[in-house]
Amino acid sequence: MRRLSLAEVDAAREARGRSVLLFITDRCPVGCAHCSVDSRADSPSITDFELFGQIVDAICARPEVRVVGISGGEPFVERRGLTLAAHKMVEAGKDLVLYTSGVWAKSNSAPAWIRDVVGIASCVFLSTDAFHAEQIADEQFIRAARTISGEGVPIVVQVLDNGVMIERARELLLAAFGASWAEHAEINLIPPLPYGRGATVFMRGAGRSGRDYGRCRVAAAPVIRYDGRMSGCCNESVIMGGGPGVLRRTCGSRAEADAAIEHFATDPFLGAIGGVGAGELTGHPRFRDLGGEKFTSICDLCWKMLERTAADERPDPMIVALDLVGQARDE
């Protein structure tokens, strides 16, 4: 079983067509106030397992996809779907990356099915911060971390980029593993996301000029929802219905899922914004006025550009050329 570091996971997400994120449930019992996708304990989950199986098979059949992340919601509340997807992905030779809050660590000995799924993962991203702490006690986080490490799986602790919360994460890892905690886990700092419930918690900053934005490093990693909705954008609010419609497709079969994955993997605009970058795209005559406009995130800039190209019957030749320039730089 191959194990992955944070740097290796990031490299796969940044490489075009190398990874996908499978969003297997909207449901989550934690209910964090800052949740970027507004997941709740009564949110929807998989109902059509035949379609879900076809989506999983479509991912498995694509040899260029090397890393498959599984998230939600909280994926461990969807036992049937998680078990099915995890085993199929690993059997197909994919590296499995799980995203969880550790809500399942209710005792010192996790259920066998959870240890089984964790044990075949290449890496587990375990979240903690002040918002999670309202529902997940320190002891629960520590048990989750020890369970994951006990299966020989590397941990990436995701924490908001906040000094107090970062220090608290280190304290929890010290409690779990002692002074050698860095042998078991890495810490990944994530920015506050003003989407979902997070929109009422985090203030949008003043932003910066469009020309000052660089590459969207995860435009190459589509998100695939359990019900067949697929997004070419890593921003999970898109999969929930936000942002431009051109970033979403709805698939009702394995063939349609395969076509959608191919579409997003070869889309020139996504290639360009992930290659030469958003700032260079503002040099295009269609976007030149956006170079001096302020945007609070690269997502806002990207979406405004896509509003202008949504009606194009065929790809813009200059965007295609910029996509090729970005590919040449990466080779």
RODO-2510 file (C-alpha; in nm, 4 decimals, decimal comma):
residues 331
     n   res          X          Y          Z
     1     m     0,0000     0,0000     0,0000
     2     r     0,1498     0,3319    -0,1089
     3     r     0,1509     0,6083     0,1521
     4     l     0,1410     0,9753     0,0553
     5     s     0,2691     1,2933     0,2151
     6     l     0,0903     1,6269     0,1944
     7     a     0,3330     1,7404    -0,0762
     8     e     0,2574     1,4308    -0,2842
     9     v    -0,1189     1,4789    -0,2517
    10     d    -0,0852     1,8455    -0,3491
    11     a     0,1309     1,7546    -0,6494
    12     a    -0,1349     1,5104    -0,7725
    13     r    -0,4120     1,7684    -0,7295
    14     e    -0,2138     2,0232    -0,9289
    15     a    -0,1362     1,7855    -1,2180
    16     r    -0,4063     1,7972    -1,4817
    17     g    -0,6211     1,4854    -1,4860
    18     r    -0,4238     1,3117    -1,2106
    19     s    -0,6834     1,3345    -0,9331
    20     v    -1,0536     1,3689    -0,8557
    21     l    -1,2508     1,4352    -0,5384
    22     l    -1,5515     1,2079    -0,4801
    23     f    -1,8122     1,3883    -0,2695
    24     i    -2,0126     1,0952    -0,1285
    25     t    -2,2578     1,2647     0,1083
    26     d    -2,3897     1,6047     0,2104
    27     r    -2,4586     1,4687     0,5580
    28     c    -2,2480     1,5582     0,8606
    29     p    -2,3415     1,5381     1,2313
    30     v    -2,0833     1,7940     1,3454
    31     g    -2,2587     2,1061     1,2170
    32     c    -1,9624     2,3459     1,2250
    33     a    -2,0632     2,7107     1,1959
    34     h    -1,7940     2,7681     0,9313
    35     c    -1,8870     2,4768     0,7009
    36     s    -1,8274     2,5837     0,3410
    37     v    -2,0937     2,3471     0,2025
    38     d    -2,3626     2,3840     0,4726
    39     s    -2,3582     2,0118     0,5630
    40     r    -2,6082     1,9071     0,8316
    41     a    -2,7095     1,5895     1,0132
    42     d    -3,0236     1,5637     0,7983
    43     s    -2,8654     1,6607     0,4646
    44     p    -2,9051     1,4290     0,1631
    45     s    -2,6896     1,1256     0,1008
    46     i    -2,6760     0,8438    -0,1551
    47     t    -3,0135     0,7052    -0,2622
    48     d    -2,9300     0,5686    -0,6086
    49     f    -2,6534     0,3166    -0,5441
    50     e    -2,6685     0,1842    -0,9001
    51     l    -2,5745     0,5278    -1,0364
    52     f    -2,3170     0,5773    -0,7613
    53     g    -2,1551     0,2466    -0,8567
    54     q    -2,1387     0,3539    -1,2200
    55     i    -1,9724     0,6816    -1,1209
    56     v    -1,7154     0,4910    -0,9164
    57     d    -1,6542     0,2531    -1,2084
    58     a    -1,6024     0,5471    -1,4455
    59     i    -1,3315     0,6867    -1,2165
    60     c    -1,1678     0,3475    -1,1714
    61     a    -1,1487     0,2933    -1,5471
    62     r    -0,9426     0,6062    -1,6134
    63     p    -0,5730     0,5111    -1,5872
    64     e    -0,4527     0,8722    -1,5731
    65     v    -0,6408     0,9312    -1,2458
    66     r    -0,3919     0,8274    -0,9788
    67     v    -0,5281     0,9895    -0,6616
    68     v    -0,8925     0,9810    -0,5507
    69     g    -1,0029     1,1877    -0,2525
    70     i    -1,3265     1,1028    -0,0728
    71     s    -1,5061     1,3735     0,1236
    72     g    -1,8486     1,5136     0,2071
    73     g    -2,0097     1,6096     0,4457
    74     e    -1,8564     1,3503     0,6708
    75     p    -1,7833     1,0442     0,4536
    76     f    -1,7831     0,8037     0,7479
    77     v    -2,1577     0,8538     0,8023
    78     e    -2,2088     0,6895     0,4596
    79     r    -2,0829     0,3413     0,5449
    80     r    -2,2104     0,1561     0,2378
    81     g    -2,0946     0,4139    -0,0139
    82     l    -1,7587     0,4723     0,1515
    83     t    -1,6779     0,1029     0,1819
    84     l    -1,7764     0,0351    -0,1791
    85     a    -1,5864     0,3314    -0,3242
    86     a    -1,2743     0,2894    -0,1117
    87     h    -1,2243    -0,0779    -0,1970
    88     k    -1,3000    -0,0338    -0,5665
    89     m    -1,0556     0,2559    -0,5955
    90     v    -0,7737     0,0690    -0,4249
    91     e    -0,8426    -0,2483    -0,6246
    92     a    -0,8151    -0,0346    -0,9402
    93     g    -0,4703     0,0822    -0,8300
    94     k    -0,5708     0,4325    -0,7170
    95     d    -0,4219     0,6087    -0,4163
    96     l    -0,7047     0,6760    -0,1704
    97     v    -0,7162     0,9975     0,0333
    98     l    -0,9866     1,0358     0,3001
    99     y    -1,1162     1,3609     0,4524
   100     t    -1,2787     1,3358     0,7966
   101     s    -1,3466     1,5194     1,1196
   102     g    -1,2870     1,2030     1,3255
   103     v    -1,6461     1,2109     1,4527
   104     w    -1,6473     0,8306     1,4334
   105     a    -1,3817     0,7905     1,7094
   106     k    -1,6304     0,7385     1,9913
   107     s    -1,4279     0,4758     2,1758
   108     n    -1,0698     0,3547     2,2012
   109     s    -1,1445     0,0777     1,9534
   110     a    -1,3029     0,1968     1,6304
   111     p    -1,5397    -0,0446     1,4526
   112     a    -1,3674    -0,2983     1,2280
   113     w    -1,5164    -0,1533     0,9077
   114     i    -1,3730     0,1901     0,9875
   115     r    -1,0275     0,0495     1,0591
   116     d    -1,0546    -0,1468     0,7347
   117     v    -1,1303     0,1629     0,5248
   118     v    -0,8697     0,3747     0,7027
   119     g    -0,6100     0,1009     0,6632
   120     i    -0,6293     0,0970     0,2829
   121     a    -0,5946     0,4742     0,2532
   122     s    -0,2736     0,6358     0,1353
   123     c    -0,3357     0,9402     0,3541
   124     v    -0,6070     1,0757     0,5846
   125     f    -0,6851     1,4464     0,6239
   126     l    -0,8151     1,5001     0,9778
   127     s    -0,9730     1,8380     1,0543
   128     t    -0,9653     2,0306     1,3783
   129     d    -1,0250     2,3891     1,4887
   130     a    -1,2340     2,5845     1,7363
   131     f    -1,5500     2,5174     1,5343
   132     h    -1,4998     2,1394     1,5348
   133     a    -1,4139     2,1487     1,9053
   134     e    -1,7699     2,2538     1,9879
   135     q    -1,8871     1,9033     1,8883
   136     i    -1,5721     1,6888     1,8891
   137     a    -1,3925     1,6627     2,2231
   138     d    -1,0146     1,6625     2,2417
   139     e    -1,0220     1,2962     2,3428
   140     q    -1,2187     1,2100     2,0313
   141     f    -0,9685     1,3828     1,8027
   142     i    -0,6825     1,2056     1,9825
   143     r    -0,8531     0,8665     1,9438
   144     a    -0,9102     0,9306     1,5733
   145     a    -0,5477     1,0306     1,5203
   146     r    -0,4205     0,7230     1,7052
   147     t    -0,6539     0,4946     1,5100
   148     i    -0,5322     0,6308     1,1760
   149     s    -0,1658     0,6116     1,2745
   150     g    -0,2224     0,2665     1,4210
   151     e    -0,3118     0,1476     1,0708
   152     g     0,0195     0,2868     0,9445
   153     v    -0,1465     0,5707     0,7531
   154     p     0,0004     0,9251     0,7401
   155     i    -0,2155     1,2031     0,8841
   156     v    -0,2573     1,5556     0,7545
   157     v    -0,4224     1,7733     1,0177
   158     q    -0,6249     2,0468     0,8502
   159     v    -0,6610     2,3592     1,0584
   160     l    -0,7666     2,7160     0,9861
   161     d    -0,4744     2,9517     0,9331
   162     n    -0,5101     3,1122     1,2731
   163     g    -0,2317     3,1285     1,5311
   164     v    -0,4418     3,0113     1,8268
   165     m    -0,5953     2,7228     1,6331
   166     i    -0,2586     2,6140     1,4926
   167     e    -0,1098     2,6028     1,8404
   168     r    -0,4081     2,4049     1,9657
   169     a    -0,3632     2,1514     1,6855
   170     r    -0,0005     2,1047     1,7879
   171     e    -0,1065     2,0521     2,1487
   172     l    -0,3533     1,7822     2,0431
   173     l    -0,0898     1,6042     1,8354
   174     l     0,1533     1,6246     2,1272
   175     a    -0,1123     1,4646     2,3480
   176     a    -0,1732     1,1921     2,0908
   177     f     0,1846     1,1021     2,0010
   178     g     0,4214     1,2836     2,2346
   179     a     0,7267     1,4726     2,1188
   180     s     0,7552     1,2548     1,8071
   181     w     0,4172     1,3679     1,6713
   182     a     0,5774     1,4968     1,3496
   183     e     0,6577     1,1345     1,2615
   184     h     0,2832     1,0660     1,2492
   185     a     0,1253     1,3857     1,1186
   186     e     0,1723     1,7031     0,9170
   187     i    -0,0234     2,0245     0,9612
   188     n    -0,1946     2,1852     0,6633
   189     l    -0,3143     2,5440     0,6998
   190     i    -0,6351     2,6303     0,5168
   191     p    -0,7812     2,9757     0,4554
   192     p    -1,1267     3,0702     0,5868
   193     l    -1,3824     3,0078     0,3115
   194     p    -1,6776     3,2517     0,2969
   195     y    -1,9114     2,9960     0,1388
   196     g    -2,2009     2,7898     0,2786
   197     r    -2,2439     2,8681     0,6496
   198     g    -1,8949     3,0148     0,6410
   199     a    -2,0379     3,3146     0,4567
   200     t    -2,1916     3,4315     0,7855
   201     v    -1,8704     3,3746     0,9835
   202     f    -1,5848     3,4986     0,7675
   203     m    -1,5640     3,8473     0,6254
   204     r    -1,4483     3,8860     0,2685
   205     g    -1,1264     4,0831     0,2432
   206     a    -1,0654     4,3882     0,0281
   207     g    -0,9201     4,1636    -0,2380
   208     r    -0,6561     4,2343    -0,4986
   209     s    -0,6418     4,3252    -0,8631
   210     g    -0,7236     4,0553    -1,1151
   211     r    -0,3826     4,0856    -1,2812
   212     d    -0,2135     3,9972    -0,9495
   213     y    -0,3630     3,6486    -0,9204
   214     g    -0,1531     3,3482    -1,0155
   215     r    -0,2465     2,9923    -1,1017
   216     c    -0,5472     2,8141    -0,9597
   217     r    -0,3496     2,5094    -0,8542
   218     v    -0,6494     2,2804    -0,8128
   219     a    -0,8475     2,3676    -1,1263
   220     a    -0,7161     2,0358    -1,2550
   221     a    -0,9046     1,8304    -0,9919
   222     p    -1,2800     1,7922    -1,0579
   223     v    -1,5337     1,7232    -0,7832
   224     i    -1,7810     1,4408    -0,8452
   225     r    -2,0960     1,4212    -0,6324
   226     y    -2,2692     1,0950    -0,5388
   227     d    -2,5818     1,1883    -0,7383
   228     g    -2,4039     1,2434    -1,0696
   229     r    -2,3406     1,6161    -1,0467
   230     m    -1,9855     1,6952    -1,1470
   231     s    -1,7837     2,0150    -1,1251
   232     g    -1,4605     2,1132    -1,2921
   233     c    -1,3877     2,3381    -0,9948
   234     c    -1,2458     2,2415    -0,6555
   235     n    -1,4690     2,5023    -0,4869
   236     e    -1,7325     2,2761    -0,3348
   237     s    -1,9943     2,5512    -0,3416
   238     v    -2,0050     2,4920    -0,7183
   239     i    -2,1068     2,1300    -0,6715
   240     m    -2,3828     2,2597    -0,4419
   241     g    -2,5227     2,4843    -0,7172
   242     g    -2,3209     2,8060    -0,6804
   243     g    -2,1057     2,9737    -0,9408
   244     p    -2,1319     2,9485    -1,3206
   245     g    -2,3402     2,6667    -1,4653
   246     v    -2,0675     2,5889    -1,7208
   247     l    -1,8605     2,4490    -1,4340
   248     r    -2,1211     2,1784    -1,3686
   249     r    -2,2509     1,8729    -1,5519
   250     t    -2,5114     1,6210    -1,4404
   251     c    -2,4455     1,2572    -1,5257
   252     g    -2,6994     0,9756    -1,5269
   253     s    -2,4753     0,6885    -1,6354
   254     r    -2,1183     0,5637    -1,6420
   255     a    -2,0779     0,6830    -2,0011
   256     e    -2,1948     1,0339    -1,9126
   257     a    -1,9678     1,0428    -1,6070
   258     d    -1,6724     0,9367    -1,8210
   259     a    -1,7536     1,2052    -2,0787
   260     a    -1,7796     1,4726    -1,8090
   261     i    -1,4439     1,3759    -1,6561
   262     e    -1,2890     1,3949    -2,0022
   263     h    -1,4550     1,7305    -2,0697
   264     f    -1,3192     1,8955    -1,7555
   265     a    -0,9771     1,7352    -1,7966
   266     t    -0,9392     1,8901    -2,1425
   267     d    -1,1270     2,2190    -2,0996
   268     p    -0,8990     2,4982    -2,2301
   269     f    -1,0187     2,7635    -1,9850
   270     l    -0,9588     2,5411    -1,6814
   271     g    -0,6248     2,4439    -1,8306
   272     a    -0,5276     2,8067    -1,8801
   273     i    -0,6311     2,9274    -1,5344
   274     g    -0,4447     2,6344    -1,3809
   275     g    -0,1476     2,6792    -1,6153
   276     v    -0,0543     3,0355    -1,7088
   277     g    -0,2842     3,1620    -1,4331
   278     a    -0,5715     3,4046    -1,3895
   279     g    -0,3496     3,7124    -1,3942
   280     e    -0,2120     3,6321    -1,7380
   281     l    -0,5637     3,5608    -1,8627
   282     t    -0,6510     3,9246    -1,7896
   283     g    -0,4191     4,0087    -2,0791
   284     h    -0,6836     3,8619    -2,3109
   285     p    -0,8875     4,1436    -2,4733
   286     r    -1,2103     3,9912    -2,3384
   287     f    -1,0837     4,0138    -1,9806
   288     r    -0,8492     4,3134    -1,9919
   289     d    -1,0760     4,5362    -1,7840
   290     l    -1,0708     4,2734    -1,5065
   291     g    -0,6967     4,3189    -1,4589
   292     g    -0,7499     4,6361    -1,2567
   293     e    -1,0708     4,5276    -1,0843
   294     k    -1,0532     4,4045    -0,7232
   295     f    -1,1562     4,0465    -0,6417
   296     t    -1,1756     3,8862    -0,2992
   297     s    -1,0700     3,5465    -0,4355
   298     i    -0,9464     3,3795    -0,7503
   299     c    -1,2845     3,2052    -0,7643
   300     d    -1,4672     3,5366    -0,8021
   301     l    -1,2339     3,6390    -1,0855
   302     c    -1,2633     3,3006    -1,2575
   303     w    -1,6438     3,3051    -1,2379
   304     k    -1,6633     3,6530    -1,3887
   305     m    -1,4457     3,5402    -1,6792
   306     l    -1,6637     3,2355    -1,7330
   307     e    -1,9759     3,4523    -1,7470
   308     r    -1,8240     3,6122    -2,0565
   309     t    -1,7357     3,2871    -2,2314
   310     a    -2,0392     3,0759    -2,1361
   311     a    -2,2196     3,1417    -2,4641
   312     d    -1,9212     3,0526    -2,6864
   313     e    -2,0103     2,7808    -2,9354
   314     r    -1,6493     2,6694    -2,9594
   315     p    -1,3369     2,7322    -2,7502
   316     d    -1,1813     3,0760    -2,7750
   317     p    -0,8612     3,0335    -2,9858
   318     m    -0,6590     3,2657    -2,7621
   319     i    -0,7617     3,0736    -2,4492
   320     v    -0,6646     2,7502    -2,6262
   321     a    -0,3255     2,9027    -2,7048
   322     l    -0,2755     3,0135    -2,3442
   323     d    -0,3675     2,6634    -2,2292
   324     l    -0,0964     2,5208    -2,4568
   325     v     0,1549     2,7729    -2,3219
   326     g     0,0780     2,6573    -1,9685
   327     q     0,1172     2,2925    -2,0655
   328     a     0,4540     2,3669    -2,2253
   329     r     0,5731     2,5422    -1,9090
   330     d     0,4812     2,2398    -1,6965
   331     e     0,6653     1,9899    -1,9174
***
